[in-house]
Every structure is written in structure tokens, then in C-alpha cells.
Amino acid sequence: MLDMNVKQRTIKTDISISGVGLHTGRAVNLLIRPAPENHWYKFKRVDLEGAPIVNVDVDNVTDTSRGTTITQNGASISTIEHLMAALVGLQVDNVLIELDGPEVPILDGSSSIFVNKILEAGFHEQDLDRDFYEIHDNIHYNNVDNKVEIVAMPLDGYRLTCMIDFNSPVLGSQHAAITNITEFVKEISSARTFCFLHELEMLVNNNLIKGGDLSNAIVIVDKEVDAEELSKLKGIFNKEVEVASEGILNNIQLRHQNEPARHKLLDMIGDLALVGRPLKGHIMAARPGHAANVAFAKRIKLEIKKEKKRKSIKVYDPNATPVYDTVQIMKILPHRQPFLMVDKILELTENHVVGLKNVTMNEDLFMGHFPGAPVFPGVLQIEAMAQTGGILVLNTVPDPENWLTLFLKIENARFKNPVVPGDTVIFSCELLEPIRRGIARMKGVGMVGDKIVSEAELMAQIVKVKGL
């Protein structure tokens, strides 16, 4: 097993950082504060009325055009990825980030300054275990138009591999990888953002990098640049510039031969913080960018939601001793063969009931539904669900054999998986509100194993049999 911290942790003391936003050019002050367990990462816009909170959550992403922007409660935070990468790379789980402007400062264009400040502050280990999300099955993302491919595979650790491929004689193809998140500080954190000269000119001309000063980005030059253009750049940035032999402006020296690929890996680590939990898995990406990273984070979060829903569903043992068997059920419900759809009642309280229906090929309906491909009809699943709910409602009267349960309404019925001969369907019905005047509103769910096959909201009323 890889050496990864298993307890949640935050920082020991507040961390203060000031700088300029790359795109807005605004001077901002950032304060990173310790936070309690299961807090994750949250921003607080202290310059706005009410100091609104913005959660680092993929559902809050509103822009990925020149960095990652999140918006919530009327507040936005831009260019969050480098700070997020530093927190993930140092395995910090819980912080509150106070900011007095709309954009995280760009600093040197990497995560290194954030990393150094966090290391200086130190860490405080917390009591709860780290809430990893472990990739159990491969998760894929493809964007054919941009030739982007990302896949996450099961692994007891956090390994990342990134490939970039540009149609450029200078940049071309590059790869970067880490085999353990503990390698982030040494191998990835210092990699700076990069752009091509023609992109820089467009951004300058459109006033989109007000905080750019040639000290926080690698500028790749893959075309001939004449003296006039160099002079123009000198005037814009008030700095002598020329093209170095590697095909980059001479404003900075490369920290790594494959620094652009390493920075793309840094961005991916930061953007995947939007999942809201630390990850365990091997993620491989070809030609990633912020938009693809966010789309992939949404895929992972969807899997988390599905898993959480599966875990929240109780699985019943069909062989458990029932509350009512078939004979006892027939003393309560008036239904008889071939329309008695409940074989056992497994659980019964004032608010919910759980029933069981064994589906067998001996049932006459399969002669016509469908020959050669038997499927238990959805309408009969709803009937079985309603009969199960009828047991719950009839449990409120002392003589249920003298009452009938009548349907009043069916809403939001959904059928998610087919039911076939050999299946055992567990139907659970939960009251949505107290029973009044013999009328009950229930949410019903039918399951085979741990899979939901049908669900619906039902309204029924019990009425006394005439003449009794």
C-alpha cells in the first residue's frame, strides 16, 4: 500500500498571501484558515456584503475558458486550480479560504509559493479518517473534437499520468507522471502555466490578462518574431525580451524540460479537487484542459452519488422469518390468485412496510408478456407495491378483513430495470405524511438485489366493505 495519510488534516495556523489576479489585474489578499473535519475547501468573499461562501464543488463551476471559476451565493472565485493543487498535493483536507477579490492571485504561475507557505504553517492531524473515494470501476471521458481522453482506474493510491500534444515544432508531445501524491511537491508543484505567443497577443489585445507580466508564464514562440514585434512586447511588459534557443521568450528559464506537461498535470490535480473528496485511483489523461477536467470531475461525482444511493438502500434477506406469510396476508387483503402480488411481509411499522414478491415462470401472464422474452409488467409491479402499502394502511384498523384498499392516485412512476422470472422483488413503502381519514400517501420502491427496478408515489384509501 502506498504511503498516504489516513487521518484528515488541516493547517496549524492562518496563512496570509497577497498578489495580483492574472486576468483581472486586481491586487488581492488571501487568508487560508484551519477548518473542522469534513469541511473540505470553501472560499469566503470577505469583500462582499454578507461574506458569501463558495464551496469548491464541480456543481458550482461556471467558467473554464481561462482557468476554473466557481460561483455560489452570488459570489465568484476565478483561477482556483493552482491553490487547489497545492492543498491536494499536500494532503490537506479542510480549510476556509478568505479572499477580498474575485480571483486567486497568480503569483509565479505555479503552486510552489502556496506549497511553501502551507509547509511553513504546518499541519494539524484531525480525529476522523480521511474520506477517500476509491475508484472501483473504470471511469471514461472522451471529447472527440478536442481529442481528449481521460480514464480513471482502480488503484490503492493516487497515480496520475498526463500527455499533451500540440501541433508545434517547439512544444510537440510531452508526458508527465507521478506514481504517488507525495511526489507532487518535488515533481509538479513548481511547474508554471504556459501559453503560445499568438495567444498572449490575443489576450493582451483584448485586455484579458491585466495581471500578466511575463514573470508568471512560459511563453512559447513557434513562429518567426521580428524586431518590431519584440519591441511591442517590450513596451507592453516594460521588459527586454528575445526568443531563446528553446523557442521560448527569454523572460524565464525552464524549471523542467517538460514543464508544460507537468503544469497540465498540476491543473488536473487542482481541478479534480472539485469532486469534493480525496481520490484513490490511477488517472491517465491525454490532452486535458480545464473544461475536460471539470467534465471528468462531474463523471466521478456522479459515481459517488450512485454509490451513496446504493449504500443508503437497505437490502433485506428474503429468507428471514416474515411478519406475515402468504396465508396471513390473505386474512388481511381480499386479493386472491392470480392477483395476489405479495408473498411475504418482511417488516412493518407505523410508517413503513416491506413486502416480497417471488416472480416465477408458472404465472399465466408470461404466456403473453412476452413469448420468448418473459418480462414482469410494470403495471403489476405498481399493483404489488400498492398491495404492500395496503398492508400498512389496513394495519390501522382492528378488522382489516372487513376493509378494501382503493387506489386514488399514482405519480412519478419510473421503471429502471426489467423484472424477469426467477427474480425476488422487495417492495418498500414509506408514508409521506400521516394517515388521515384512511387516506395514505406513500413513496414506494421495488428492488431486485441492490438494484431499483421501479418506484412511484401512491395515494390510497381504505373503505369498509358494504353491508358490514
C-alpha positions as CSV (number, residue, x, y, z in Angstrom):
1,M,0.0,0.0,0.0
2,L,1.3,3.5,-0.8
3,D,2.3,5.8,2.0
4,M,-0.8,8.1,2.1
5,N,-2.1,9.8,5.3
6,V,-5.3,8.2,6.5
7,K,-6.4,10.8,9.0
8,Q,-7.9,14.1,7.9
9,R,-5.8,17.1,8.5
10,T,-5.9,20.9,8.3
11,I,-3.2,23.6,8.8
12,K,-1.9,24.7,12.2
13,T,-2.1,28.4,11.7
14,D,-3.6,31.0,9.4
15,I,-1.7,31.6,6.1
16,S,-1.6,35.1,4.6
17,I,-0.8,35.6,0.9
18,S,-1.1,38.7,-1.3
19,G,-0.8,39.1,-5.1
20,V,-2.4,40.1,-8.3
21,G,-5.1,38.2,-10.3
22,L,-3.8,37.2,-13.7
23,H,-6.9,38.1,-15.6
24,T,-8.4,40.9,-13.5
25,G,-5.1,42.6,-12.6
26,R,-6.6,43.3,-9.1
27,A,-4.5,43.2,-6.0
28,V,-6.0,40.6,-3.6
29,N,-5.3,39.3,-0.1
30,L,-5.9,35.7,0.6
31,L,-6.1,34.2,4.1
32,I,-6.1,30.4,4.5
33,R,-7.6,29.3,7.8
34,P,-7.9,25.9,9.6
35,A,-11.3,24.3,9.3
36,P,-13.0,21.4,11.1
37,E,-13.3,17.8,9.9
38,N,-15.4,17.0,6.7
39,H,-15.3,20.7,5.8
40,W,-13.3,20.3,2.6
41,Y,-12.4,23.5,0.7
42,K,-14.5,26.6,0.9
43,F,-13.9,30.2,-0.2
44,K,-15.3,33.2,1.6
45,R,-15.6,36.5,-0.3
46,V,-14.9,38.9,2.6
47,D,-15.2,42.0,0.3
48,L,-18.9,41.3,-0.5
49,E,-21.9,42.1,1.7
50,G,-22.6,39.1,3.9
51,A,-19.3,37.5,3.1
52,P,-20.8,34.7,1.0
53,I,-19.4,31.2,1.0
54,V,-18.4,29.4,-2.3
55,N,-17.9,25.7,-2.0
56,V,-15.2,24.0,-4.1
57,D,-17.7,21.8,-5.9
58,V,-17.9,20.8,-9.5
59,D,-21.6,21.7,-9.5
60,N,-20.5,25.3,-8.8
61,V,-18.2,25.7,-11.9
62,T,-19.4,28.5,-14.2
63,D,-16.4,29.1,-16.5
64,T,-13.4,27.1,-17.7
65,S,-12.2,29.4,-20.5
66,R,-9.0,30.7,-19.0
67,G,-8.9,28.9,-15.7
68,T,-11.5,27.4,-13.4
69,T,-14.2,29.7,-11.9
70,I,-16.8,28.7,-9.3
71,T,-19.9,30.6,-8.4
72,Q,-22.3,30.3,-5.5
73,N,-24.5,32.6,-3.3
74,G,-23.9,35.5,-5.8
75,A,-20.1,35.3,-5.5
76,S,-17.5,34.0,-7.9
77,I,-13.9,32.9,-7.5
78,S,-11.6,32.6,-10.5
79,T,-8.3,30.8,-11.2
80,I,-8.6,28.5,-8.2
81,E,-6.7,25.5,-9.7
82,H,-3.1,26.2,-8.6
83,L,-4.1,26.7,-4.9
84,M,-6.4,23.6,-5.1
85,A,-3.5,21.6,-6.4
86,A,-1.3,22.7,-3.6
87,L,-3.9,21.6,-1.0
88,V,-4.5,18.3,-2.6
89,G,-0.7,17.7,-3.2
90,L,0.0,18.3,0.5
91,Q,-3.0,16.2,1.5
92,V,-4.8,19.0,3.3
93,D,-8.4,18.1,3.7
94,N,-10.1,21.1,5.4
95,V,-9.5,24.8,5.0
96,L,-11.5,28.0,4.7
97,I,-10.0,30.5,2.2
98,E,-10.9,34.1,2.8
99,L,-10.4,36.3,-0.3
100,D,-11.1,40.1,-0.8
101,G,-11.4,39.9,-4.5
102,P,-12.8,37.8,-7.4
103,E,-9.6,35.9,-8.3
104,V,-6.9,33.9,-6.6
105,P,-3.5,35.6,-7.1
106,I,-1.4,34.1,-9.9
107,L,1.9,34.6,-8.0
108,D,4.6,32.8,-10.1
109,G,2.1,30.8,-12.3
110,S,2.6,27.6,-10.3
111,S,1.7,26.1,-7.0
112,S,5.1,26.4,-5.4
113,I,4.5,29.6,-3.3
114,F,1.2,28.2,-2.0
115,V,3.1,24.9,-1.1
116,N,5.9,26.7,0.7
117,K,3.5,28.8,2.7
118,I,1.5,25.8,3.7
119,L,4.6,23.8,4.7
120,E,5.7,26.8,6.8
121,A,2.4,26.8,8.7
122,G,2.5,23.1,9.3
123,F,-0.3,20.6,9.7
124,H,-2.8,19.6,12.4
125,E,-4.0,16.0,12.3
126,Q,-7.7,15.6,13.0
127,D,-9.6,12.7,14.6
128,L,-11.7,11.4,11.7
129,D,-10.3,9.2,8.9
130,R,-9.8,10.7,5.5
131,D,-12.9,10.3,3.4
132,F,-11.3,8.8,0.2
133,Y,-13.4,8.0,-2.8
134,E,-11.9,4.8,-4.3
135,I,-12.3,4.2,-8.0
136,H,-13.9,0.7,-8.2
137,D,-14.5,0.5,-11.9
138,N,-13.0,2.3,-14.9
139,I,-14.5,5.8,-15.5
140,H,-14.0,7.2,-19.0
141,Y,-14.3,10.6,-20.6
142,N,-13.8,11.4,-24.3
143,N,-14.1,14.6,-26.3
144,V,-13.6,13.6,-29.9
145,D,-13.5,17.1,-31.3
146,N,-10.6,18.1,-29.0
147,K,-9.0,14.6,-29.0
148,V,-9.2,14.5,-25.2
149,E,-9.3,11.1,-23.4
150,I,-9.3,10.6,-19.6
151,V,-9.7,7.4,-17.7
152,A,-9.7,6.6,-14.0
153,M,-8.8,3.1,-13.0
154,P,-8.8,1.3,-9.6
155,L,-5.6,1.7,-7.5
156,D,-4.8,1.8,-3.8
157,G,-3.1,5.2,-4.1
158,Y,-3.2,8.3,-6.3
159,R,-1.2,8.0,-9.5
160,L,-1.6,10.4,-12.4
161,T,-0.2,10.4,-16.0
162,C,-0.6,13.2,-18.5
163,M,0.2,13.6,-22.1
164,I,0.0,16.8,-24.1
165,D,0.3,17.0,-27.9
166,F,0.4,20.4,-29.7
167,N,0.9,21.0,-33.4
168,S,4.0,23.0,-32.6
169,P,7.6,22.5,-33.7
170,V,8.7,23.8,-30.3
171,L,6.3,22.0,-27.9
172,G,5.1,18.9,-29.7
173,S,4.3,16.0,-27.4
174,Q,5.3,15.8,-23.8
175,H,4.5,13.4,-20.9
176,A,4.4,13.9,-17.1
177,A,3.5,11.5,-14.3
178,I,3.6,10.9,-10.6
179,T,3.2,7.5,-9.0
180,N,2.3,8.8,-5.6
181,I,0.7,12.1,-4.5
182,T,3.6,12.5,-2.1
183,E,5.7,13.3,-5.2
184,F,3.7,16.4,-6.0
185,V,5.9,18.9,-4.1
186,K,9.1,17.9,-5.8
187,E,8.0,16.9,-9.2
188,I,4.9,19.0,-10.1
189,S,4.3,22.0,-7.8
190,S,6.8,24.3,-9.4
191,A,5.6,23.8,-13.0
192,R,4.3,27.1,-14.3
193,T,1.5,27.9,-16.7
194,F,2.3,28.4,-20.3
195,C,0.8,29.9,-23.5
196,F,1.8,30.5,-27.1
197,L,2.9,33.9,-28.3
198,H,-0.1,34.3,-30.5
199,E,-2.4,33.5,-27.6
200,L,-0.5,36.1,-25.5
201,E,-1.0,38.8,-28.2
202,M,-4.8,38.0,-28.3
203,L,-5.1,38.2,-24.6
204,V,-3.2,41.4,-24.4
205,N,-5.2,43.0,-27.2
206,N,-8.5,42.0,-25.6
207,N,-7.4,43.2,-22.1
208,L,-7.8,39.7,-20.7
209,I,-4.5,39.4,-18.7
210,K,-4.3,42.6,-16.8
211,G,-2.1,40.9,-14.2
212,G,0.3,39.3,-16.7
213,D,3.9,40.5,-16.5
214,L,6.0,37.8,-18.3
215,S,7.2,36.5,-14.9
216,N,4.4,34.1,-14.3
217,A,4.1,32.2,-17.6
218,I,6.2,30.3,-20.1
219,V,5.7,32.0,-23.5
220,I,6.2,29.5,-26.3
221,V,7.3,31.0,-29.7
222,D,6.7,28.7,-32.6
223,K,6.9,31.4,-35.4
224,E,9.4,33.9,-36.5
225,V,9.3,37.1,-34.5
226,D,10.6,40.3,-36.0
227,A,12.2,43.2,-34.1
228,E,9.1,45.3,-34.3
229,E,7.0,42.6,-32.5
230,L,9.7,42.2,-29.8
231,S,9.7,45.9,-29.4
232,K,6.0,45.9,-29.0
233,L,6.2,43.2,-26.3
234,K,8.9,45.2,-24.5
235,G,6.6,48.2,-24.4
236,I,3.6,46.2,-23.1
237,F,5.6,44.5,-20.3
238,N,8.3,47.1,-19.8
239,K,11.0,44.4,-20.1
240,E,13.6,43.4,-22.6
241,V,12.6,40.2,-24.5
242,E,14.0,38.0,-27.1
243,V,13.5,34.4,-28.3
244,A,15.7,31.9,-26.6
245,S,17.1,28.9,-28.5
246,E,14.5,26.6,-27.0
247,G,11.7,28.5,-28.7
248,I,10.5,30.4,-25.7
249,L,10.8,34.0,-24.7
250,N,13.9,34.6,-22.6
251,N,11.9,36.1,-19.7
252,I,12.3,32.9,-17.6
253,Q,14.3,29.7,-17.7
254,L,12.5,26.3,-17.8
255,R,12.4,24.5,-14.4
256,H,11.8,21.2,-16.1
257,Q,12.4,20.1,-19.7
258,N,8.7,19.0,-19.8
259,E,7.4,21.8,-17.6
260,P,4.2,22.4,-19.8
261,A,3.2,18.8,-19.4
262,R,3.9,18.9,-15.6
263,H,1.7,22.1,-15.4
264,K,-1.2,20.3,-17.2
265,L,-0.9,17.6,-14.6
266,L,-0.9,20.3,-11.8
267,D,-4.1,21.8,-13.3
268,M,-5.7,18.4,-13.4
269,I,-4.9,17.7,-9.8
270,G,-6.4,21.1,-8.8
271,D,-9.5,20.7,-10.9
272,L,-10.2,17.2,-9.6
273,A,-10.4,18.8,-6.1
274,L,-13.9,19.8,-7.3
275,V,-15.0,16.3,-6.7
276,G,-15.1,17.2,-3.0
277,R,-13.1,14.3,-1.7
278,P,-9.6,13.0,-1.9
279,L,-9.3,10.2,-4.6
280,K,-7.7,6.8,-4.8
281,G,-7.1,5.7,-8.3
282,H,-4.9,5.8,-11.4
283,I,-5.9,8.6,-13.7
284,M,-4.5,8.8,-17.2
285,A,-5.2,11.9,-19.4
286,A,-4.4,12.8,-23.0
287,R,-4.6,16.4,-24.0
288,P,-6.6,17.6,-20.9
289,G,-7.7,21.1,-20.2
290,H,-9.9,22.8,-17.6
291,A,-13.2,22.0,-19.5
292,A,-12.3,18.3,-19.8
293,N,-11.1,18.1,-16.2
294,V,-14.3,19.6,-14.9
295,A,-16.4,17.2,-17.1
296,F,-14.4,14.3,-15.8
297,A,-14.8,15.5,-12.2
298,K,-18.6,15.5,-12.9
299,R,-18.4,11.9,-14.0
300,I,-16.6,10.9,-10.8
301,K,-19.1,12.8,-8.7
302,L,-22.0,11.1,-10.4
303,E,-20.4,7.7,-9.5
304,I,-20.1,8.9,-5.9
305,K,-23.8,9.8,-5.8
306,K,-24.7,6.4,-7.3
307,E,-22.6,4.6,-4.7
308,K,-24.0,6.7,-1.9
309,K,-27.5,5.9,-3.0
310,R,-26.7,2.2,-3.2
311,K,-25.3,2.2,0.4
312,S,-28.3,4.1,1.7
313,I,-30.6,1.3,0.4
314,K,-31.3,-1.5,2.9
315,V,-31.0,-5.0,1.4
316,Y,-33.4,-7.4,3.0
317,D,-33.0,-11.1,3.5
318,P,-35.8,-12.9,1.6
319,N,-35.3,-16.0,3.8
320,A,-35.8,-14.1,7.1
321,T,-38.8,-15.1,9.2
322,P,-41.7,-12.9,7.9
323,V,-44.0,-10.7,9.8
324,Y,-46.8,-12.2,7.7
325,D,-46.7,-15.2,5.4
326,T,-49.0,-15.8,2.4
327,V,-51.8,-17.3,4.5
328,Q,-51.7,-14.5,7.0
329,I,-51.7,-11.9,4.1
330,M,-54.8,-13.4,2.7
331,K,-56.5,-12.8,6.0
332,I,-55.8,-9.1,5.6
333,L,-56.0,-8.5,1.8
334,P,-59.0,-9.5,-0.3
335,H,-56.9,-10.4,-3.3
336,R,-56.6,-13.9,-4.5
337,Q,-54.8,-15.9,-7.2
338,P,-54.0,-14.8,-9.8
339,F,-54.0,-11.3,-8.4
340,L,-52.3,-11.6,-5.1
341,M,-49.0,-10.0,-5.7
342,V,-47.4,-10.2,-2.2
343,D,-46.0,-13.4,-0.8
344,K,-44.5,-12.2,2.5
345,I,-44.3,-9.1,4.7
346,L,-40.8,-8.8,6.0
347,E,-41.1,-5.6,8.0
348,L,-44.0,-3.5,9.4
349,T,-44.0,-0.3,11.5
350,E,-46.4,2.6,11.8
351,N,-44.6,4.4,9.0
352,H,-43.3,1.8,6.6
353,V,-43.8,-1.7,5.3
354,V,-41.6,-4.1,3.3
355,G,-43.1,-6.9,1.2
356,L,-41.7,-9.6,-1.0
357,K,-42.9,-10.9,-4.4
358,N,-41.4,-14.1,-5.9
359,V,-41.7,-13.9,-9.7
360,T,-41.9,-17.4,-11.3
361,M,-42.4,-18.7,-14.8
362,N,-45.6,-20.5,-13.7
363,E,-47.6,-17.3,-13.7
364,D,-50.1,-17.2,-16.6
365,L,-49.2,-13.7,-17.6
366,F,-45.9,-14.8,-19.1
367,M,-47.8,-16.7,-21.9
368,G,-48.4,-13.3,-23.5
369,H,-45.9,-11.0,-21.9
370,F,-43.8,-11.8,-23.8
371,P,-43.5,-15.1,-25.6
372,G,-39.8,-16.0,-25.8
373,A,-38.8,-12.9,-23.6
374,P,-40.8,-13.0,-20.4
375,V,-40.9,-9.7,-18.5
376,F,-43.0,-9.0,-15.4
377,P,-45.2,-6.0,-16.4
378,G,-44.5,-2.6,-14.8
379,V,-48.2,-2.1,-14.1
380,L,-48.2,-5.2,-12.0
381,Q,-45.1,-4.0,-10.1
382,I,-47.1,-1.0,-9.2
383,E,-50.0,-3.2,-8.1
384,A,-47.6,-5.3,-5.9
385,M,-46.3,-2.1,-4.5
386,A,-49.8,-0.9,-3.7
387,Q,-50.8,-4.2,-2.1
388,T,-47.7,-3.9,0.1
389,G,-48.8,-0.4,1.0
390,G,-52.3,-1.7,1.6
391,I,-51.0,-3.9,4.5
392,L,-49.6,-0.7,6.1
393,V,-52.9,1.2,5.9
394,L,-55.0,-1.8,6.9
395,N,-52.8,-2.2,9.9
396,T,-54.5,0.9,11.4
397,V,-57.9,-0.8,11.8
398,P,-58.8,-3.7,14.1
399,D,-60.7,-5.7,11.5
400,P,-58.7,-5.4,8.2
401,E,-60.6,-8.3,6.6
402,N,-63.7,-6.0,6.5
403,W,-62.0,-3.3,4.5
404,L,-60.8,-2.7,1.0
405,T,-57.9,-0.6,-0.2
406,L,-58.6,1.6,-3.2
407,F,-56.2,3.5,-5.4
408,L,-56.7,7.2,-5.6
409,K,-53.6,8.4,-7.4
410,I,-50.2,7.2,-8.9
411,E,-47.5,9.8,-9.6
412,N,-43.9,9.8,-10.7
413,A,-43.8,6.1,-11.6
414,R,-40.5,5.0,-13.0
415,F,-39.2,1.7,-14.2
416,K,-35.5,1.4,-14.2
417,N,-34.6,-2.3,-14.7
418,P,-36.7,-5.2,-16.1
419,V,-38.1,-7.9,-13.7
420,V,-37.9,-11.5,-15.1
421,P,-38.9,-15.0,-13.9
422,G,-36.6,-16.0,-11.0
423,D,-36.4,-12.6,-9.5
424,T,-37.4,-11.8,-6.0
425,V,-38.7,-8.3,-5.8
426,I,-38.6,-6.4,-2.4
427,F,-41.2,-3.7,-2.2
428,S,-40.9,-1.0,0.5
429,C,-43.5,1.7,1.1
430,E,-42.9,4.7,3.3
431,L,-45.5,7.2,4.4
432,L,-45.0,10.7,3.1
433,E,-47.4,12.2,5.7
434,P,-49.6,10.8,8.5
435,I,-52.7,8.8,7.5
436,R,-55.8,10.9,7.7
437,R,-59.4,9.6,7.3
438,G,-58.0,6.3,6.0
439,I,-56.1,8.1,3.2
440,A,-52.4,7.4,2.8
441,R,-49.7,9.0,0.6
442,M,-46.6,6.7,0.2
443,K,-43.4,6.5,-1.6
444,G,-42.9,3.0,-3.0
445,V,-39.7,1.4,-4.2
446,G,-39.2,-2.0,-5.8
447,M,-35.8,-3.7,-5.7
448,V,-34.1,-6.8,-7.0
449,G,-31.0,-7.3,-5.0
450,D,-29.4,-3.9,-4.7
451,K,-30.9,-2.6,-7.9
452,I,-34.0,-0.4,-8.0
453,V,-36.5,-1.8,-10.6
454,S,-39.4,0.5,-10.0
455,E,-40.6,3.4,-7.9
456,A,-43.7,5.6,-7.6
457,E,-45.7,7.8,-5.3
458,L,-49.1,6.3,-4.4
459,M,-52.2,7.6,-2.8
460,A,-54.8,5.1,-1.4
461,Q,-57.8,5.0,0.8
462,I,-59.3,2.2,2.8
463,V,-63.1,1.8,2.7
464,K,-65.4,-0.5,4.6
465,V,-67.0,-3.3,2.7
466,K,-70.7,-2.6,2.2
467,G,-73.0,-4.5,4.3
468,L,-70.5,-5.0,7.1
